[in-house]
Amino acid sequence: MFAKRGISVRRENLTRGSAFRVKSGNCSFNGKDIIFVDKRLATTQQVSFLVDCLVETKLVLDEAELLYLPPSARTLLESSIKAAA
């Protein structure tokens, strides 16, 4: 869904140190949008983060794309959209 819209999603072990911690997030680099997801997070947290990204970027999903989401992610997306409205 993101790639179709020119947004790369990268799941990586994000760096942590004694004085800092890198968290999942999005950025633009050389004109390209990238979403970084810490793959050490629980799967449910990763999905929740990506659903939040869908809401924040205001991506409109068609019915076919919604079918690819797990039911729990669809429910989370729908409740996030209602809360944002």
Secondary structure, DSSP 4 states (H G I P E B T S, - for coil): --GGGTEEEEEE---B-SS-B---EEEEETTEEEEEEETTS-HHHHHHHHHHHHHHTTPPPPHHHHHHS-HHHHHHHHHHHHHH-
